[in-house]
């Protein structure tokens, strides 16, 4: 705690130090005054509580006596003046009754029981009294009820006197319990004052150590430099304020020559780095020229490939080899789409045609081991997806899933749309993946490490997330059951790479 306060103190400016020191002194004075006031309130508050409780109980006792006399006067002479006096006496009694302390946690069991007796008795007394005033004054029943009311008044006054006595005893006991605390209050005030004095002394010492001592050290080093003595260690202070900046500037001036030499060394190293970068740039240009040459070759080779496949297809047609002809044309369609499609986005139906050609070739290769089905629930001519999206996923399912399973399996393609999101699902019943391998594959997709997941699948994942804000690609797999790849592609919103 002390180290944290010291670090904070060293990091603020001189103006903030002086302001903080002033504020702390004011806070110490305010805290001291507030503490003394709190102690006085505590002492007086105990007396006030006792006096208030006694006063309320006495008020109720007097109110009951006044109400009894007012009732007696009103019964003897039911004049308007006596009636007003009686009503005012009843109102005062009820007000005093409500003001009686009735908190069990504060007043204790005995006072609570006495107060409950008073409240319950007064409630019954009021009910019988009002019922009596509504009867004829000369009936036998009225006379017996009147004596009953007088008796209940005596009981209430007795209850009130007992409550006053119990309250006085409780107040006296409370005062006796507080006496030791009152005796310790002067020592408590002395202790808090001593603590505040220690805090003030610590603040003054902290201010002295962080202001005067660095200035003294700086003056001593300045006298040595005035005598042409530049030896010795650098002046080190913990201050991060203006004094610290002054000391650091002093050290920089002392080591100006050394800094100049270091600058020359850095310039030399920078020249070497620039030379190395120039060599690397030349090497990159050489590789770029080589890539351009390879690009020219790749532009020539597809024409030769298409012409050769077309010629083989014509020969197969002349020889009436229908299966061979269809395979060759399917192969030609695949190569033509992969090599000549330059658009980033194509219609879904183009991708489906490529998948059909690819599935046909694989079924000719694996025979009945590869079973294919599809469920297209959208208008393929109206749905737009990134090019080279569907066929690589299908190829991945066959190569890594179905071909490794001796009995083969089924490949199912389902495409549906919900809202503006088109979902493409490619599922297979191949060998599947272990949970660890599936997790590694997902992590490689999230971190874009295509070297671990293959160029095709990694490229599709990357392009979907770059081209579409809401696009996504998910993988599900279970060992021995198969793998599912789902691509979510929004419609009506495209983004350039």
Secondary structure by P-SEA (a helix, b strand, c coil): caaaaaaaaaaccaaaaaaaaaaaaaaaaaaaaaaaaaaaaaaaaaaaaaaaaaaaaaaaaaaaaaaaaaaaaaaacccaaaaaaaaaaaaaaaaaaaacccccccccaaaaaaaaaaaaaaaaaaaaaaaaaacccccaaaaaaaaaaaaaaaaaaaaaaaaaaaaaaaaaaaaaaaaaaaaaaaaaaaaaaaaaaaaaaaaaaaaaaaccaaaaaaaaaaaaaaaccccccccccccccaaaaaaaaaaaaaaaaaaaaaaaaaaaaaaaaaaaaaaaaaaaaaaaaaaaaaaaaaaaaaaaaaaaaaaaaaaaaaacaaaaaaaaaaaaaaaaaacccccccccaaaaaaaaaaaaaaaaaaccccbbbbbbbccccccccccccccaaaaaaaaaccccccccbbbbbbbbbbcccbbbbbbbbccccccaaaaaaaaaaaaacccccccaaaaaaaaaaaaaccccbbbbbbbcccbbbbbbbbbccccccc
